[in-house]
């Protein structure tokens, strides 16, 4: 997505990059807040309860984002300190993707509200920019939600689904996760995900699907 948008110039590239970084920071902070709620102070002790993206992503993930449009983040936690031995890991793992889902749905709600607003003059220009930002927020965060909820290690979805399907647990320490992720990224999965998310947003907002596809 990032590489395609760079064809339109530096500003779209920067805008998408900033939204991706913001969304990952929210994702990781949600993990941290859930861990704190579970009684684990590790996120505070390690200094990760911050909006500083380098603390969550590091230089390697930031460089990958710029070059390949792929990135990741991390939030150190200690599951042995969770109050709930049974559900603590599920709660903390699910918190990140659910924060992206919340951002995506909130963006869609704001888009629907803006579409009913006046679009004349300077106010109209501001609304157009706001809708563009919100559309990118929705697209990026809904994709992050879906990808992170896949039952593939080391994604959050693997921890969540392993609780309900114990046969998935052994995959945690196997090379399956990396291989599966590489296959996904090299397959038409990404394009299919773009289409599904775009269709959902178009259906929810009333914005023509072709307009959203042109943003991919």
C-alpha positions as a printed NumPy array, in Angstrom:
array([[  0.   ,   0.   ,   0.   ],
       [  2.788,   2.449,   0.9  ],
       [  4.754,   1.8  ,  -2.268],
       [  1.709,   2.398,  -4.479],
       [  0.831,   5.632,  -2.712],
       [  4.375,   6.985,  -3.162],
       [  3.603,   7.248,  -6.868],
       [  1.277,  10.133,  -5.96 ],
       [  4.001,  12.062,  -4.21 ],
       [  5.71 ,  12.648,  -0.865],
       [  2.693,  13.916,   1.099],
       [  0.509,  10.787,   0.636],
       [  3.51 ,   8.648,   1.566],
       [  4.082,  10.635,   4.75 ],
       [  0.384,  10.678,   5.621],
       [  0.024,   6.902,   5.331],
       [  3.284,   6.36 ,   7.203],
       [  2.211,   8.588,  10.084],
       [ -1.184,   6.872,  10.321],
       [  0.451,   3.43 ,  10.334],
       [  2.888,   4.493,  13.074],
       [  0.082,   6.063,  15.138],
       [ -2.076,   2.952,  14.763],
       [  0.738,   0.626,  15.833],
       [  1.478,   2.827,  18.861],
       [ -2.191,   2.655,  19.886],
       [ -2.112,  -1.117,  19.328],
       [  0.932,  -1.62 ,  21.544],
       [ -0.255,   0.805,  24.235],
       [ -3.516,  -1.148,  24.406],
       [ -1.509,  -4.294,  25.118],
       [  0.299,  -2.364,  27.836],
       [ -2.867,  -0.981,  29.42 ],
       [ -4.417,  -4.457,  29.458],
       [ -1.265,  -5.863,  31.076],
       [ -1.373,  -3.144,  33.748],
       [ -5.025,  -3.964,  34.384],
       [ -3.926,  -7.576,  34.841],
       [ -1.41 ,  -6.498,  37.474],
       [  1.779,  -6.612,  35.373],
       [  3.909,  -3.465,  35.738],
       [  6.432,  -4.54 ,  33.088],
       [  5.242,  -1.978,  30.467],
       [  5.916,   0.853,  32.936],
       [  9.241,  -0.517,  34.181],
       [ 10.544,  -0.846,  30.625],
       [  9.357,   2.65 ,  29.67 ],
       [  6.952,   1.428,  26.971],
       [  3.887,   3.36 ,  28.151],
       [  4.667,   6.175,  25.74 ],
       [  3.6  ,   7.393,  22.307],
       [  7.247,   7.378,  21.184],
       [  7.123,   5.074,  18.106],
       [ 10.802,   4.134,  18.387],
       [ 10.052,   2.589,  21.766],
       [  7.393,   0.35 ,  20.225],
       [  8.813,  -0.252,  16.757],
       [ 12.544,   0.378,  16.888],
       [ 14.695,   1.461,  13.945],
       [ 14.46 ,  -1.89 ,  12.156],
       [ 10.648,  -1.856,  11.932],
       [ 10.687,   1.827,  10.964],
       [ 13.134,   1.188,   8.112],
       [ 11.06 ,  -1.783,   6.908],
       [  7.99 ,   0.455,   6.897],
       [  9.723,   2.988,   4.659],
       [ 11.272,   0.46 ,   2.297],
       [  8.725,  -2.353,   2.1  ],
       [  5.52 ,  -0.995,   3.614],
       [  5.679,  -3.738,   6.274],
       [  6.275,  -3.092,   9.95 ],
       [  5.627,  -4.368,  13.464],
       [  5.701,  -3.353,  17.12 ],
       [  6.234,  -4.886,  20.542],
       [  5.095,  -4.422,  24.134],
       [  7.034,  -6.327,  26.817],
       [  4.751,  -8.094,  29.305],
       [  5.158, -10.855,  31.885],
       [  2.232, -13.308,  31.735],
       [  3.303, -14.901,  35.031],
       [  2.244, -11.679,  36.767],
       [ -1.272, -11.57 ,  35.271],
       [ -4.126, -11.729,  37.779],
       [ -6.017, -14.223,  35.654],
       [ -3.868, -17.258,  34.903],
       [ -6.622, -18.561,  32.632],
       [ -7.633, -15.496,  30.619],
       [ -4.854, -12.944,  31.217],
       [ -2.889, -13.68 ,  28.043],
       [ -6.046, -13.699,  25.943],
       [ -7.166, -10.346,  27.351],
       [ -3.773,  -8.707,  26.815],
       [ -3.291, -10.196,  23.34 ],
       [ -6.781,  -9.277,  22.151],
       [ -6.475,  -5.691,  23.429],
       [ -4.183,  -4.633,  20.566],
       [ -6.302,  -5.799,  17.617],
       [ -9.485,  -4.618,  19.341],
       [ -7.996,  -1.122,  19.622],
       [ -7.466,  -1.14 ,  15.845],
       [-11.017,  -2.352,  15.291],
       [-12.279,   0.459,  17.537],
       [-10.234,   3.084,  15.652],
       [-11.506,   1.744,  12.327],
       [-15.175,   1.749,  13.35 ],
       [-14.863,   5.165,  15.01 ],
       [-13.326,   6.558,  11.804],
       [-16.245,   5.164,   9.794],
       [-18.729,   6.775,  12.207],
       [-16.972,  10.143,  11.857],
       [-16.924,   9.808,   8.055],
       [-20.674,   9.259,   8.04 ],
       [-21.081,  12.394,  10.168],
       [-18.791,  14.462,   7.933],
       [-20.616,  13.342,   4.789],
       [-23.708,  15.053,   6.157],
       [-21.793,  18.312,   6.753],
       [-21.455,  21.362,   4.5  ],
       [-18.692,  21.211,   1.863],
       [-18.537,  24.822,   0.753],
       [-15.476,  27.089,   0.728],
       [-12.649,  26.686,   3.224],
       [-14.759,  24.494,   5.458],
       [-15.365,  22.194,   2.51 ],
       [-11.616,  21.832,   1.865],
       [-11.011,  21.014,   5.534],
       [-13.763,  18.396,   5.434],
       [-12.25 ,  16.768,   2.335],
       [ -8.868,  16.487,   4.077],
       [-10.538,  15.187,   7.233],
       [-12.425,  12.544,   5.278],
       [ -9.209,  11.44 ,   3.541],
       [ -7.434,  11.023,   6.878],
       [-10.388,   9.176,   8.384],
       [-10.653,   6.875,   5.362],
       [ -6.975,   5.986,   5.664],
       [ -7.431,   5.453,   9.411],
       [-10.328,   3.107,   8.736],
       [ -8.553,   1.195,   5.96 ],
       [ -5.296,   0.757,   7.862],
       [ -6.803,  -0.112,  11.233],
       [ -9.319,  -2.612,   9.899],
       [ -6.503,  -4.325,   7.999],
       [ -4.364,  -4.375,  11.147],
       [ -7.258,  -5.915,  13.057],
       [ -7.811,  -8.7  ,  10.533],
       [ -4.113,  -9.515,  10.072],
       [ -3.32 ,  -9.524,  13.787],
       [ -6.265, -11.803,  14.55 ],
       [ -4.995, -14.52 ,  12.208],
       [ -4.187, -17.664,  14.279],
       [ -0.553, -17.604,  13.187],
       [  2.386, -17.141,  15.598],
       [  3.667, -14.628,  16.568],
       [  0.445, -12.701,  15.827],
       [ -1.986, -11.898,  18.629],
       [ -4.632, -14.104,  17.076],
       [ -2.52 , -17.187,  17.744],
       [ -2.597, -16.54 ,  21.509],
       [ -6.338, -15.873,  21.443],
       [ -7.301, -18.861,  19.3  ],
       [ -4.901, -21.22 ,  21.099],
       [ -7.037, -20.777,  24.197],
       [-10.035, -22.215,  22.382],
       [ -8.127, -24.594,  20.074],
       [ -5.241, -26.081,  22.131],
       [ -3.915, -27.951,  19.094],
       [ -2.609, -24.59 ,  17.824],
       [ -0.349, -24.108,  20.851],
       [  2.607, -26.23 ,  19.579],
       [  2.892, -23.957,  16.535],
       [  4.211, -21.19 ,  18.823],
       [  7.768, -22.565,  18.846],
       [  7.789, -23.929,  15.293],
       [  8.963, -22.274,  12.051],
       [  5.37 , -22.496,  10.781],
       [  4.528, -18.917,  11.732],
       [  7.292, -17.241,   9.738],
       [  6.684, -19.501,   6.744],
       [  2.935, -18.874,   6.837],
       [  3.408, -15.112,   7.058],
       [  5.826, -15.113,   4.122],
       [  3.374, -17.127,   2.035],
       [  0.549, -14.748,   2.952],
       [  2.51 , -11.646,   2.027],
       [  3.625, -13.186,  -1.264],
       [  0.138, -14.453,  -2.144],
       [ -2.961, -12.541,  -3.322],
       [ -4.072, -12.414,   0.346],
       [ -3.103,  -8.739,   0.649],
       [ -5.103,  -7.711,  -2.399],
       [ -8.057,  -9.793,  -1.24 ],
       [ -7.915,  -8.171,   2.2  ],
       [ -7.82 ,  -4.715,   0.587],
       [-10.942,  -5.545,  -1.409],
       [-12.875,  -6.932,   1.567],
       [-12.015,  -4.005,   3.846],
       [-12.738,  -1.489,   1.083],
       [-16.108,  -3.124,   0.379],
       [-17.002,  -2.99 ,   4.078],
       [-16.088,   0.707,   4.375],
       [-17.902,   1.56 ,   1.133],
       [-21.004,  -0.263,   2.362],
       [-20.81 ,   1.419,   5.789],
       [-20.215,   4.973,   4.517],
       [-21.9  ,   5.055,   1.112],
       [-18.638,   6.108,  -0.561],
       [-18.261,   4.485,  -4.027],
       [-16.071,   1.386,  -3.858],
       [-13.96 ,   2.543,  -6.82 ],
       [-12.963,   5.645,  -4.866],
       [-11.633,   3.483,  -2.035],
       [ -9.876,   1.041,  -4.351],
       [ -8.007,   3.946,  -5.942],
       [ -6.516,   4.703,  -2.504],
       [ -4.915,   1.26 ,  -2.212]])
